Amino acid sequence: MPQNSKFWKYFFITSLSLIALIIVFFLSFFIYYSVQLKYGNSLSIQNIASQYEKNFSSSIDKDAPQNVTDYSKLIQKFNPTQGEKNAKITIIAFLDFECPYCQASYNTFKHILEKYQPVTQVIFKNLPLAEIHPNALNAAIADSCAHEQNKFWEYYNALYTNKQLDKDSLYYEAKSLDLDMIKFDTCFTSNKYINNIEKDLEDAVSIGLRGTPTYLINGEVLEGDISADEWDKLIIKNLNK
């Protein structure tokens, strides 16, 4: 009788353990896929970035991308904007925070935006070339988290001004702008807006962009570090249409 009691005791404990393991397995499975559905797969952005950079590498010696007639399809609800929605001139900027040409053109572009602010609307799109700019993706994720707290353009200016894109610096700039750091950290560590960045990359691939910076002015594609004089001519040309 004692042996039977001992057997049933072990049987009961073993059964409970197996049931607990099954519950933990399915719970983990459920949580994992819930996170994927909500935030996206962190590998997917790397795959899209690799696809873009492959496209970029093979396009260097090809003709420049064609102008985009229906450029409104590139403007997503999540893209940060500045200026009047119904402005006569729409500038869509595909930028990479670690791109040296983007950094070199920052001051000129900022001056142009201030000069023509009453007649322009600017749409920012992330285009992090993660394989050649190792900090670009984290910077794109961080700027999306700043955008969540309505501080995108302040954060954008800080990153291009200070040019420090390691994780500590990304957090330092967020704190300097008085962002809610608990929300920022949760957003950043969860890759909350990774799907938005992926969509910007897909948009770039869809119109055959070759690198950063690339701007669309009312659909006309412009590549590289553009001088202030060139900007003036392009904007005045579009204002006179």
C-alpha positions, 0 to 999 in steps of 0.5 A: 500500500505505501508503494502504491501511494508513493507511485501515485504521488510521483505520477501526480507530480510528473503529470502536473510538471508536464502540464505546466511545461505545456502551458509555458510553451504555448504561453511563450508561443502566444507572447512571441507571435503577439509581439511580432504582430504588434511590433514586427520582426526585428530581422525583417528590417535587416532583410529589407535594408539588405534588399535596398542596399543590394538594389543601391549597389547595382544601381550606382552606374545606372540612370538616375531614378525617374521623377514620380508623378503620383508622389502622394503615395509615398507619404505615409500617415506616420511620416513626420511633416513640417509646414502647410499641408496644402503648400504649393511645394512638397518636399519628400526627404529620404535621409540616413542620420549616419550618412556623411552627405546627409550630415554635410547637407543638413545646414543648407537644407535647414536654411532652405526650410526656414527660408521657404517655410510659408510655401513648403511642406516637408515630409521626412522618411527614414532610409537607414543603410544599416550595413554600411552605417551601423548606427543608422538603424538605431537612430531611425528607431530613436527618432520614431520614438521622439516623434511619438512624443511630438519632438521629432524635429527637435530630435532630428536637429539634435542628431544632425547637429551633434552627430553622435549616434551611439545608444548612450548619445541617443538616450542623452539627446532624448533626455535633453529634450525632456522626453519621458524616458520610461516611454522612450526606453520602452519604445526603443527597446521594443522596436515599436516603430520598426514596421514604419521604417520598413515601409519607408525602405520599401517606398525607396526601393519602389521608386528606384532610389540609389542612395541618401540624401534623396529629395523629391520636390513635387515629384522631381527626384534630386540626389546628393548634397544640393547647394543653396543656389540650386535649391533656390532655383528649384523652388522658384521654378516650382513656384512659377509653375 
